[in-house]
């Protein structure tokens, strides 16, 4: 039992966070960015004060000793003014007390005069020559006074004046050490005040110029994430020209683009649901229309006999498209069922689309060899060409020109042998052409339409259908009108190119 308790205790110890981790978690959770910057500023100022502490104390020690030498200079003048250079014991005590020294000695070129009340010791704890005193010696002497003070006096030598070559004093180190300790305490207190003041200024400055703008960015991002489709949640950039201002501008652009994209995606999703419902009802209506078309095949009228098969075929394609859309639950096209088919019959059926512009003289003309074959899905190719020709006919109907006969030409030709070449189909009209603003998003859904009431889906669907068949759809540069180019390579040619 004791052993098991020991193991459990050890397990609990390993799971308990270490003091370092607890401290890190506290600073990360309790202190914000401004609080951490405040503490870092205090720490950096404290480090700077520590680095200059010993030089400051050494300089204070040197100044303190220089003041004693200056006081000894005054005592030397009194000694020099005394008859025969001798002073009374009371005056000597007063001179030594004023200098705070055991002995004072002054020298000129010929004589040496000494003021003391006791025997001068043979050894001293330290000898300080202020005439030749560098920083290294000053720091070493200050450190020795702090760490290893001595009961023996120290000898201080300074440059004389008023006829004296030099001045020497012997003094105890204890008063010097007490003065240095007092100076250290005052230096520490002043350093703390300076550090707190500097940190406070840094705190206020960073709080105003950095922390508050960053908090505004974070708050905006959080609010925008809750409702990304709302234009009211988009941040409004300030007039700042620094990195914060650039970040606000970039964030505003990103949120605006994302909000517009999400709203468009939502509309497309709602449109897809509506289309699915419409397809369901439209399929039932087309089925009824197909049954009526089947009955027309029994009518003996030649015109009906010519139109009825096309009507039935068109209704059949429409029903299959509705069924495919409902089956997939979205308007995504199925994979192309490519095969070699005669192209001329597919193009000939497009001539009936001129009836979309009644009351005009629009004609759809086909120029293609009767034996020209194309490697494509005939139904998808038919739909792609129908969209192109319908757009061309409607464009000619909206901008009639009495001087020019409106014509839509469909030209097709093959390059290379069958199976190793490609087929090019050109759909050309002599209408007003496309404006520059439409060319930028020509094949994008809901963006490429230039006709009032248009959806911009026709070219997008045509481009997708051609792409499924391994081809490309593009717009040629022409002086007038518009010319779309469909290029569909044979599968063997694509394999060799790959």
C-alpha positions in Angstrom: 0.0 0.0 0.0 2.8 2.4 0.8 4.5 1.7 -2.5 1.3 2.4 -4.4 0.8 5.7 -2.6 4.3 6.7 -3.5 3.7 6.0 -7.2 0.5 8.0 -7.2 2.2 10.9 -5.6 5.0 10.8 -8.2 2.4 10.7 -10.9 0.6 13.7 -9.5 3.9 15.6 -9.3 4.7 15.0 -13.0 1.2 16.3 -14.0 1.5 19.4 -11.8 2.7 22.4 -13.8 6.2 23.7 -13.0 6.6 27.2 -11.5 8.0 28.5 -14.7 4.9 27.3 -16.6 2.6 28.8 -14.0 4.4 32.1 -14.2 4.3 32.0 -18.0 0.5 31.2 -17.9 -0.1 34.0 -15.5 1.7 36.6 -17.6 0.0 35.4 -20.7 -3.5 35.3 -19.2 -3.5 38.1 -16.7 -1.3 40.7 -18.4 -2.1 42.2 -21.7 0.3 43.4 -24.3 0.6 46.9 -22.6 1.2 45.3 -19.2 4.0 43.1 -20.5 5.6 46.1 -22.3 5.5 48.0 -19.0 7.3 45.3 -17.2 9.8 44.9 -19.9 10.5 48.6 -19.9 11.1 48.6 -16.1 13.4 45.6 -16.5 15.4 47.2 -19.3 15.8 50.4 -17.3 16.8 48.4 -14.3 19.4 46.5 -16.3 20.8 49.8 -17.7 21.0 51.2 -14.1 22.8 48.1 -13.0 25.4 48.4 -15.8 26.1 52.0 -14.8 25.9 51.4 -11.0 29.6 50.6 -10.4 30.9 53.4 -12.6 28.6 55.8 -10.8 29.7 54.6 -7.4 33.3 54.8 -8.4 32.9 58.3 -9.6 31.2 59.2 -6.4 34.1 57.7 -4.4 36.5 59.8 -6.5 34.5 62.9 -5.9 34.3 62.3 -2.2 38.1 61.8 -2.0 38.6 64.9 -4.1 36.5 66.9 -1.6 38.7 65.7 1.2 41.8 66.8 -0.7 40.2 70.2 -1.3 39.5 70.5 2.4 43.1 69.5 3.1 44.2 72.4 0.8 42.5 74.9 3.1 44.2 73.2 6.1 47.5 73.6 4.3 47.0 77.3 3.9 46.3 77.6 7.6 49.4 75.6 8.3 51.5 77.8 6.0 50.2 80.9 7.6 51.2 79.7 11.1 54.4 81.1 12.6 57.3 78.7 11.9 54.8 76.3 10.4 53.7 75.1 13.9 50.1 75.0 15.1 48.6 74.2 18.5 47.1 70.9 19.3 43.6 72.3 19.4 44.0 73.9 16.0 45.4 70.6 14.6 42.5 68.7 15.9 40.1 71.1 14.4 41.9 70.9 11.1 41.9 67.1 11.1 38.2 67.0 12.1 37.3 69.4 9.3 39.0 67.2 6.7 37.9 64.0 8.5 41.4 62.6 8.3 44.0 61.2 10.6 46.9 63.1 9.1 47.5 65.9 6.6 50.8 66.4 4.8 51.7 69.1 2.3 54.8 69.4 0.2 56.5 72.1 -1.7 59.7 72.0 -3.6 61.9 72.1 -0.5 60.0 71.1 2.7 57.2 68.8 3.9 54.8 69.8 6.6 52.7 67.4 8.5 49.6 67.8 10.7 48.7 64.8 12.9 47.8 63.9 16.5 49.0 60.3 16.4 51.7 58.2 15.0 51.5 57.7 11.2 51.2 53.9 10.5 53.7 52.3 8.3 51.1 50.4 6.2 47.9 51.5 4.6 44.9 49.6 3.2 45.0 51.4 -0.2 46.8 54.2 -1.9 44.8 56.5 -4.2 46.7 58.9 -6.3 44.1 61.3 -7.8 46.7 62.8 -10.1 46.9 59.6 -12.1 43.6 57.7 -11.5 41.9 55.8 -14.4 38.4 54.3 -14.5 39.6 50.7 -14.0 41.4 51.6 -10.7 38.4 53.7 -9.6 35.9 50.8 -10.1 38.4 48.3 -8.5 38.8 50.6 -5.4 35.1 51.2 -5.1 34.4 47.4 -5.2 37.1 46.8 -2.6 35.6 49.4 -0.3 32.2 47.8 -0.6 33.2 44.1 -0.4 36.5 44.1 1.7 36.7 47.2 3.9 39.8 47.5 6.1 40.5 48.9 9.5 43.8 50.4 8.3 43.6 53.9 6.8 43.9 54.7 3.2 46.4 57.2 1.7 45.1 59.8 -0.8 47.4 61.9 -2.8 46.2 65.0 -4.7 47.7 67.8 -6.8 48.6 70.9 -4.7 48.0 74.5 -5.4 49.0 78.0 -4.0 52.6 77.1 -3.9 52.2 73.4 -2.8 53.3 70.5 -5.1 51.0 67.9 -3.6 48.7 67.2 -0.7 48.4 63.9 1.1 45.9 62.7 3.7 45.4 59.6 5.7 41.7 58.8 6.5 39.6 56.0 7.7 37.6 54.0 5.2 34.5 53.6 7.3 33.1 57.1 6.7 33.8 56.7 3.0 32.0 53.3 2.9 29.0 54.8 4.8 28.8 57.7 2.3 29.0 55.2 -0.6 26.2 53.1 0.9 24.0 56.2 1.3 24.8 57.2 -2.3 23.8 53.7 -3.5 20.5 53.9 -1.7 19.7 57.3 -3.3 20.9 56.0 -6.7 18.6 53.0 -6.3 15.6 55.1 -5.4 16.2 57.5 -8.2 16.6 54.7 -10.6 13.3 53.2 -9.6 11.6 56.5 -10.1 13.2 57.0 -13.5 12.3 53.4 -14.5 8.7 53.9 -13.4 8.4 57.2 -15.1 10.0 55.9 -18.4 7.9 52.8 -18.3 4.8 54.9 -17.6 5.5 57.1 -20.6 6.2 54.0 -22.8 3.0 52.4 -21.5 0.8 55.4 -22.3 2.5 55.9 -25.7 2.2 52.2 -26.7 -1.3 52.0 -25.3 -2.4 54.9 -27.5 -0.5 54.3 -30.7 -0.3 50.4 -30.8 -2.3 48.6 -28.2 -5.6 50.4 -28.8 -5.5 50.1 -32.6 -4.6 46.4 -32.3 -7.5 45.8 -29.9 -9.7 47.6 -32.4 -8.5 45.2 -35.2 -9.0 42.2 -33.0 -12.5 43.3 -31.9 -13.5 44.0 -35.6 -12.2 40.6 -36.7 -14.2 38.9 -33.9 -17.4 40.9 -34.8 -16.9 40.3 -38.5 -16.5 36.5 -37.9 -19.9 36.5 -36.2 -21.6 38.0 -39.2 -19.3 38.1 -42.2 -22.1 39.0 -44.7 -22.9 42.3 -43.0 -21.4 45.3 -44.6 -21.7 47.1 -41.3 -19.1 44.8 -39.8 -16.4 45.9 -42.3 -13.7 47.9 -40.6 -13.4 51.6 -41.5 -9.7 52.4 -41.9 -8.3 55.5 -40.1 -6.0 58.1 -41.7 -2.9 56.5 -40.3 -0.1 56.0 -42.7 2.1 53.6 -40.7 1.9 49.8 -40.5 -1.3 49.9 -38.4 -3.0 52.0 -41.1 -1.8 49.6 -43.8 -3.1 46.7 -41.8 -6.5 48.4 -41.4 -6.7 49.1 -45.2 -5.8 45.6 -46.1 -8.3 44.2 -43.6 -11.0 46.4 -45.0 -10.3 45.2 -48.5 -10.2 41.6 -47.4 -13.5 41.9 -45.4 -15.2 43.7 -48.2 -14.2 41.1 -50.8 -15.1 38.2 -48.4 -18.5 39.7 -47.5 -19.4 40.2 -51.2 -18.2 36.7 -52.0 -20.2 35.2 -49.2 -23.3 37.1 -50.2 -22.9 35.9 -53.8 -22.4 32.3 -52.6 -25.5 32.5 -50.5 -27.5 33.9 -53.5 -26.1 31.1 -55.7 -27.1 28.5 -53.1 -30.6 29.9 -52.9 -30.7 30.1 -56.7 -29.6 26.5 -56.9 -32.4 25.4 -54.5 -34.9 27.4 -56.6 -33.6 25.9 -59.8 -34.0 22.4 -58.4 -37.6 23.1 -57.6 -38.2 24.7 -61.0 -36.5 21.7 -62.7 -38.8 19.4 -60.9 -41.9 21.2 -62.2 -40.3 21.9 -65.6 -39.6 18.2 -66.2 -43.3 17.4 -65.7 -44.2 20.2 -68.2 -41.6 19.0 -70.8 -42.8 15.5 -70.5 -46.3 16.6 -71.4 -45.0 18.7 -74.2 -43.0 15.6 -75.5 -46.2 13.6 -75.6 -47.8 16.3 -77.6 -44.8 16.4 -79.9 -45.1 12.6 -80.5 -48.6 13.1 -81.7 -47.5 15.7 -84.2 -45.4 13.1 -86.0 -48.6 11.5 -87.2 -49.8 14.7 -89.0 -49.4 14.6 -92.7 -48.4 18.3 -93.1 -44.9 18.6 -94.7 -43.9 21.5 -92.4 -45.0 19.5 -89.3 -43.2 16.5 -90.6 -40.0 18.6 -90.9 -40.3 20.4 -87.5 -41.8 17.7 -85.3 -38.6 15.5 -85.1 -36.5 18.5 -84.1 -39.1 19.6 -81.6 -39.1 16.1 -80.1 -35.3 15.9 -80.0 -35.1 19.3 -78.3 -37.7 18.4 -75.7 -35.9 15.1 -75.1 -32.6 16.9 -74.5 -34.3 19.4 -72.1 -35.9 16.5 -70.1 -32.5 14.7 -69.8 -30.8 17.9 -68.6 -33.5 18.5 -66.0 -33.2 15.0 -64.8 -29.4 15.3 -64.6 -29.7 18.5 -62.6 -32.1 17.0 -60.1 -29.9 13.8 -59.8 -26.8 15.8 -58.9 -28.7 18.4 -56.8 -26.7 21.2 -58.4 -26.0 22.6 -61.8 -22.7 20.7 -62.3 -22.2 19.2 -65.7 -21.7 15.5 -66.1 -18.5 14.1 -67.7 -18.4 14.4 -71.5 -19.3 11.2 -73.4 -17.0 11.9 -76.3 -17.1 10.1 -79.6 -16.6 10.9 -83.3 -19.8 12.5 -84.8 -20.7 14.4 -87.9 -20.5 18.1 -87.2 -22.7 19.4 -90.1 -26.0 18.1 -88.7 -25.4 19.7 -85.3 -24.6 23.0 -86.9 -27.6 22.9 -89.3 -30.0 22.7 -86.4 -28.7 26.0 -85.1 -30.1 27.9 -88.2 -33.6 27.8 -86.6 -32.3 30.1 -83.8 -32.8 33.0 -86.1 -36.5 32.9 -85.2 -35.5 34.2 -81.7 -35.4 37.7 -83.3 -38.8 37.9 -85.1 -39.4 40.9 -87.3 -35.7 41.2 -88.1 -33.7 40.0 -91.1 -31.2 38.0 -89.0 -29.8 34.9 -90.7 -27.7 32.0 -89.3 -25.4 30.6 -92.0 -23.3 27.4 -91.7 -20.1 26.7 -93.6 -18.7 23.3 -92.9 -17.9 20.2 -94.8 -20.5 17.4 -94.8 -17.9 14.8 -93.9 -16.3 16.8 -91.1 -16.2 14.8 -87.9 -15.5 16.0 -84.4 -14.4 14.1 -81.2 -16.9 15.5 -78.7 -20.1 14.9 -76.8 -22.8 15.9 -79.3 -25.3 17.0 -76.7 -22.9 19.2 -74.8 -21.5 20.6 -78.0 -25.0 21.4 -79.2 -25.8 23.3 -75.9 -22.5 25.2 -76.1 -23.1 26.3 -79.7 -26.7 27.1 -78.9 -25.7 29.5 -76.2 -23.2 31.3 -78.5 -25.6 31.6 -81.4 -28.5 32.7 -79.2 -26.3 35.5 -77.7 -25.3 36.6 -81.2 -28.9 36.7 -82.5 -30.1 38.6 -79.5 -27.2 41.1 -79.8 -28.1 41.7 -83.4 -31.8 42.2 -82.5 -31.1 44.8 -79.9 -28.9 46.9 -82.2 -30.4 46.8 -85.7 -28.5 48.5 -88.5 -30.7 49.1 -91.6 -27.6 49.4 -93.8 -26.1 46.0 -92.9 -27.8 42.7 -93.1 -27.5 41.0 -89.6 -25.8 37.7 -90.1 -24.4 35.0 -87.7 -21.8 32.8 -89.4 -20.8 29.4 -88.2 -17.6 28.2 -89.8 -15.9 24.9 -89.0 -12.8 23.2 -90.3 -10.3 20.5 -89.3 -6.5 20.9 -88.8 -4.6 17.7 -89.1 -5.8 14.1 -89.8 -8.8 12.7 -88.0 -7.8 11.4 -84.6 -4.5 13.4 -84.5 -5.7 16.9 -85.2 -8.2 19.4 -83.9 -11.5 21.0 -85.0 -12.0 24.8 -84.9 -15.5 26.3 -84.9 -15.9 30.0 -85.4 -19.2 31.8 -84.4 -19.1 35.3 -85.9 -21.6 38.1 -86.0 -21.5 41.6 -87.6 -23.2 43.3 -84.6 -21.9 46.1 -82.4 -19.3 43.9 -80.6 -18.6 43.6 -76.9 -17.7 46.6 -74.6 -14.4 46.5 -72.7 -16.2 46.2 -69.4 -17.8 42.9 -70.5 -14.5 41.4 -71.7 -12.9 41.5 -68.2 -15.5 39.0 -66.8 -16.8 37.5 -70.1 -17.0 33.9 -68.9 -17.8 34.6 -65.2 -21.4 33.7 -64.1 -23.7 36.7 -63.5 -20.9 39.1 -64.6 -20.5 38.8 -68.4 -23.9 40.0 -69.5 -24.2 43.2 -71.5 -27.9 42.9 -72.4 -30.6 44.3 -70.1 -32.2 41.5 -68.2 -29.5 39.0 -69.1 -28.0 36.7 -66.4 -24.5 36.2 -67.9 -24.8 32.5 -67.6 -24.8 31.6 -71.3 -21.1 32.1 -72.0 -20.2 30.6 -68.6 -22.1 27.5 -69.4 -20.7 27.3 -72.9 -17.1 27.7 -71.6 -17.7 24.9 -69.1 -19.1 22.5 -71.7 -16.3 23.1 -74.1 -13.7 22.6 -71.3 -15.4 19.3 -70.4 -14.7 18.1 -74.0 -11.1 19.0 -73.7 -11.3 22.2 -75.7 -11.0 25.9 -75.3 -13.4 28.8 -75.8 -12.1 32.3 -76.4 -12.9 35.7 -78.0 -10.9 36.8 -81.0 -9.9 40.5 -81.5 -12.0 41.9 -84.4 -12.5 45.4 -85.7 -16.3 45.0 -85.6 -18.8 42.5 -84.4 -17.7 39.5 -82.2 -16.1 36.2 -83.0 -15.9 33.3 -80.6 -13.4 30.5 -81.3 -14.0 26.9 -80.1 -11.0 24.6 -80.5 -11.5 20.9 -79.6 -8.5 18.6 -80.2 -8.9 14.9 -80.8 -8.1 12.7 -77.8 -5.2 11.1 -79.5 -3.7 14.4 -80.3 -4.0 15.5 -76.6 -2.4 12.3 -75.5 0.6 12.8 -77.8 0.9 16.5 -76.7 0.9 15.3 -73.0 
